[in-house]
Amino acid sequence: MNKIKNIFTIFIGLFIAVSAQAKNQNILDEVLVNKISTKIRTVKSNNVSKKPILLIALHGDAPFNNPSYQYGFVKKVVNKSNNLIAIGMLRPGYTDGRNRTSDGIKGDAIGDNYDKTRVKQIAEAILELKRYYKPSKLILAGHSGGAAITANLIALYPDLVDHAYLVSCPWNVNSWRKDMYKLTKKSIFNGELNTLSPIDLIASISKNTKISIIIGRNDVVSKAYLSKEYKSALEKVGIDVSLKIVKGEHNIFLNNEVIYSIRKIINIYNNTIPSEK
């Protein structure tokens, strides 16, 4: 009888261990909140303490391809970084290069998919990751439309993110749409949209949130004036913001200068973490 009991105990222990391992493996590839799945890909630096930096990256609107470059971004940042857990996140409704799809509706990639529903899904996924990893600092990096979502998110969910790292962002959606109409002559960009626009939400951003803006010197998609207007508006309400202009056009998320810049931020945060006892 005792032998059977011992076997049963071992079986239960193994089941619990396997279940826990499966859960840990799952959190590396997917965040599930209220049965809504948001796909991710996780990479970690060699040295990760109990107080890691958590970096989450969002891709742009990617109207013509299945975006996976957010995964390349976090992989490049992790290289030569310490104490970092870095996660590329697939926005709602998008399918990545591995044929995985996040729940939600993609939209038409014309400034229409930065709304409260999509921002909420991303914010809840980030909150779940924050609860799981318990980071000392959380950095949310977004490129293009992903930067617009990031800017909306830090306003709608103050203090969720410590540092917003925003690259090639269309801050004023309807002004950006006018620019895109002139650039492409496509009717889908003609007229204003009733959608969330980062320029309109500045008053709701926490003073505790730092913002780094990066733009390409030759960007004709998200023009420099949009970032300069946003920075000026942030400064007027006392937000800690910086603006850096780098070589390149719109798709600069993987540029070495951009990667170096965010590594520098991570290094600064690591140096401010109290020593573990």
C-alpha positions as CSV (number, residue, x, y, z in Angstrom):
1,M,0.0,0.0,0.0
2,N,2.8,2.4,0.9
3,K,4.6,1.5,-2.4
4,I,1.4,2.5,-4.3
5,K,1.1,5.7,-2.3
6,N,4.7,6.6,-3.0
7,I,4.3,6.0,-6.7
8,F,1.2,8.1,-6.7
9,T,3.0,10.9,-4.8
10,I,5.8,10.8,-7.3
11,F,3.4,10.9,-10.2
12,I,1.6,13.9,-8.8
13,G,4.9,15.7,-8.2
14,L,6.0,15.0,-11.8
15,F,2.7,16.2,-13.1
16,I,3.0,19.5,-11.2
17,A,6.6,19.9,-12.4
18,V,5.7,19.3,-16.0
19,S,2.7,21.6,-15.8
20,A,4.8,24.3,-14.3
21,Q,7.4,23.8,-17.0
22,A,4.8,24.0,-19.7
23,K,3.4,27.2,-18.3
24,N,6.9,28.7,-18.1
25,Q,7.6,27.6,-21.7
26,N,4.2,29.1,-22.8
27,I,4.9,32.5,-21.3
28,L,7.9,32.7,-23.6
29,D,5.8,32.6,-26.7
30,E,2.3,33.7,-25.8
31,V,0.5,35.9,-23.3
32,L,-3.1,34.8,-22.5
33,V,-5.4,37.2,-20.7
34,N,-9.1,36.6,-20.5
35,K,-8.8,33.9,-23.3
36,I,-7.2,36.5,-25.6
37,S,-3.9,35.4,-27.0
38,T,-1.1,37.8,-27.8
39,K,1.9,36.2,-29.4
40,I,5.4,37.0,-28.3
41,R,9.0,35.9,-28.6
42,T,11.3,36.1,-25.6
43,V,15.1,36.3,-25.4
44,K,17.2,36.8,-22.3
45,S,20.7,38.0,-21.7
46,N,23.2,35.6,-20.1
47,N,23.0,37.3,-16.7
48,V,19.5,37.9,-15.4
49,S,19.0,38.8,-11.7
50,K,15.9,38.8,-9.6
51,K,15.5,42.4,-10.6
52,P,15.7,42.3,-14.4
53,I,15.1,45.1,-16.9
54,L,12.0,44.1,-19.0
55,L,12.0,45.4,-22.6
56,I,8.9,44.9,-24.8
57,A,9.0,45.8,-28.5
58,L,6.1,46.6,-30.9
59,H,6.3,46.5,-34.7
60,G,4.8,49.0,-37.1
61,D,1.8,48.8,-39.3
62,A,3.5,46.5,-41.8
63,P,0.8,46.7,-44.5
64,F,2.6,44.5,-47.0
65,N,4.3,41.8,-44.9
66,N,4.1,39.6,-41.8
67,P,6.1,41.5,-39.2
68,S,8.9,39.7,-37.4
69,Y,11.5,42.4,-37.1
70,Q,10.4,43.2,-33.6
71,Y,12.0,39.8,-32.7
72,G,15.2,40.8,-34.5
73,F,15.2,44.1,-32.6
74,V,15.1,42.4,-29.1
75,K,17.6,39.9,-30.2
76,K,20.0,42.6,-31.2
77,V,19.5,44.6,-28.0
78,V,20.1,41.5,-25.8
79,N,23.4,41.0,-27.5
80,K,26.0,42.9,-25.3
81,S,23.3,43.7,-22.7
82,N,23.1,42.4,-19.1
83,N,20.2,41.6,-16.8
84,L,17.7,41.9,-19.6
85,I,14.5,40.0,-20.6
86,A,13.5,41.2,-24.0
87,I,10.2,40.4,-25.7
88,G,9.0,41.1,-29.2
89,M,5.2,41.4,-29.3
90,L,2.9,40.7,-32.2
91,R,0.2,43.3,-32.4
92,P,-3.6,42.4,-32.4
93,G,-4.7,40.7,-35.6
94,Y,-1.3,40.4,-37.1
95,T,0.4,37.2,-38.4
96,D,4.2,37.0,-38.1
97,G,6.8,35.2,-40.2
98,R,6.3,32.0,-38.2
99,N,2.6,32.0,-39.2
100,R,1.5,32.8,-35.7
101,T,-1.4,35.2,-35.3
102,S,-2.4,37.3,-32.3
103,D,-6.1,37.5,-31.4
104,G,-7.9,40.7,-32.4
105,I,-8.5,42.6,-35.6
106,K,-5.6,44.0,-37.6
107,G,-7.3,46.9,-39.2
108,D,-6.3,48.6,-42.5
109,A,-2.9,50.0,-41.3
110,I,-4.0,53.6,-42.2
111,G,-3.9,55.0,-38.6
112,D,-7.1,53.2,-37.7
113,N,-5.6,50.5,-35.5
114,Y,-4.3,52.6,-32.5
115,D,-7.7,52.5,-30.8
116,K,-8.6,51.7,-27.2
117,T,-9.5,48.1,-27.9
118,R,-6.1,47.3,-29.4
119,V,-4.2,49.4,-26.8
120,K,-6.1,47.6,-24.0
121,Q,-5.1,44.1,-25.3
122,I,-1.4,45.1,-25.4
123,A,-1.6,46.8,-22.0
124,E,-3.1,43.8,-20.4
125,A,-0.5,41.5,-22.0
126,I,2.2,43.8,-20.7
127,L,0.7,43.9,-17.2
128,E,0.7,40.1,-17.2
129,L,4.4,40.0,-18.2
130,K,5.1,42.6,-15.5
131,R,3.5,40.5,-12.9
132,Y,5.3,37.4,-14.0
133,Y,8.9,38.8,-14.3
134,K,8.6,41.6,-11.6
135,P,11.1,43.8,-13.4
136,S,12.9,46.7,-11.8
137,K,12.2,48.8,-14.9
138,L,9.9,48.2,-17.9
139,I,10.8,49.8,-21.2
140,L,8.2,49.7,-24.1
141,A,9.8,50.3,-27.5
142,G,7.6,50.9,-30.5
143,H,8.3,51.6,-34.2
144,S,6.1,53.6,-36.4
145,G,2.5,52.5,-35.7
146,G,3.8,50.5,-32.8
147,A,5.2,53.8,-31.4
148,A,1.8,55.4,-31.8
149,I,0.3,52.6,-29.8
150,T,3.0,52.9,-27.2
151,A,2.4,56.7,-26.9
152,N,-1.3,56.1,-26.5
153,L,-0.7,53.3,-24.0
154,I,1.4,55.4,-21.6
155,A,-1.4,58.0,-21.5
156,L,-4.3,55.5,-21.0
157,Y,-2.4,53.4,-18.5
158,P,-0.1,55.8,-16.6
159,D,2.8,54.3,-14.6
160,L,2.5,50.9,-16.3
161,V,5.7,51.7,-18.3
162,D,8.8,53.4,-16.9
163,H,10.3,54.4,-20.2
164,A,8.8,54.7,-23.6
165,Y,11.2,54.4,-26.5
166,L,9.5,55.7,-29.6
167,V,11.0,55.4,-33.1
168,S,9.5,57.0,-36.3
169,C,6.2,57.7,-34.7
170,P,3.1,59.4,-36.5
171,W,2.2,61.5,-33.4
172,N,-0.6,63.4,-34.9
173,V,-2.6,60.8,-36.8
174,N,-4.7,63.1,-39.0
175,S,-1.7,65.3,-39.9
176,W,0.2,62.2,-40.7
177,R,-2.6,60.9,-42.9
178,K,-2.5,64.2,-44.8
179,D,1.2,63.7,-45.4
180,M,0.6,60.1,-46.5
181,Y,-2.1,61.2,-48.9
182,K,0.3,63.7,-50.5
183,L,3.1,61.1,-50.6
184,T,1.1,58.1,-52.0
185,K,-2.0,59.8,-53.6
186,K,-4.0,56.8,-52.2
187,S,-7.6,57.7,-51.3
188,I,-7.5,55.5,-48.1
189,F,-5.4,58.3,-46.5
190,N,-7.8,61.1,-47.6
191,G,-9.9,62.6,-44.8
192,E,-9.8,62.5,-41.0
193,L,-10.2,59.5,-38.8
194,N,-12.0,59.4,-35.4
195,T,-9.2,57.6,-33.6
196,L,-6.8,57.9,-30.8
197,S,-3.9,60.3,-31.5
198,P,-0.9,60.6,-29.2
199,I,-0.8,64.4,-29.5
200,D,-4.2,64.6,-27.9
201,L,-3.4,62.5,-24.8
202,I,-0.3,64.1,-23.5
203,A,-2.1,65.5,-20.3
204,S,-2.7,62.0,-19.1
205,I,0.9,60.8,-19.2
206,S,2.5,60.3,-15.8
207,K,5.4,62.5,-14.8
208,N,7.2,59.4,-13.8
209,T,7.4,58.1,-17.4
210,K,10.5,59.0,-19.4
211,I,10.2,59.3,-23.1
212,S,13.0,58.9,-25.8
213,I,12.1,59.8,-29.3
214,I,14.2,58.7,-32.3
215,I,13.6,59.8,-35.9
216,G,15.4,59.2,-39.2
217,R,17.0,62.3,-40.8
218,N,15.4,61.4,-44.2
219,D,12.1,60.0,-43.0
220,V,9.3,61.0,-45.4
221,V,6.7,58.7,-43.9
222,S,6.7,60.2,-40.3
223,K,8.1,63.6,-40.8
224,A,10.4,65.3,-38.3
225,Y,7.9,68.2,-37.6
226,L,5.5,65.6,-36.0
227,S,8.1,64.5,-33.4
228,K,9.2,68.1,-32.7
229,E,5.6,69.2,-32.1
230,Y,5.1,66.2,-29.7
231,K,8.3,66.9,-27.9
232,S,7.4,70.5,-27.4
233,A,4.0,69.6,-26.1
234,L,5.5,67.1,-23.6
235,E,8.0,69.6,-22.3
236,K,5.2,72.1,-21.6
237,V,3.6,69.7,-19.2
238,G,6.8,68.7,-17.5
239,I,7.5,65.3,-19.1
240,D,11.1,64.0,-19.2
241,V,11.7,63.7,-23.0
242,S,14.6,63.6,-25.4
243,L,14.7,63.7,-29.2
244,K,17.5,62.1,-31.2
245,I,17.9,62.3,-35.0
246,V,19.8,59.5,-36.6
247,K,20.9,58.5,-40.1
248,G,18.3,56.8,-42.2
249,E,14.7,57.0,-43.3
250,H,11.6,55.5,-41.8
251,N,12.6,51.9,-41.2
252,I,15.4,52.5,-38.7
253,F,14.3,50.2,-35.9
254,L,17.2,47.8,-36.5
255,N,19.8,50.4,-37.2
256,N,23.0,50.2,-35.1
257,E,22.6,53.7,-33.8
258,V,19.1,53.0,-32.5
259,I,20.2,49.7,-30.9
260,Y,23.1,51.4,-29.3
261,S,20.9,54.1,-27.9
262,I,18.5,51.7,-26.2
263,R,21.4,49.6,-24.8
264,K,22.7,52.8,-23.2
265,I,19.4,53.3,-21.5
266,I,19.3,49.7,-20.2
267,N,22.9,50.1,-18.9
268,I,21.9,53.2,-17.0
269,Y,19.0,51.5,-15.4
270,N,21.1,48.5,-14.4
271,N,23.6,50.8,-12.7
272,T,20.8,52.2,-10.6
273,I,19.4,48.9,-9.3
274,P,20.2,48.3,-5.7
275,S,22.5,45.3,-5.0
276,E,20.8,42.1,-4.1
277,K,21.3,40.9,-0.6
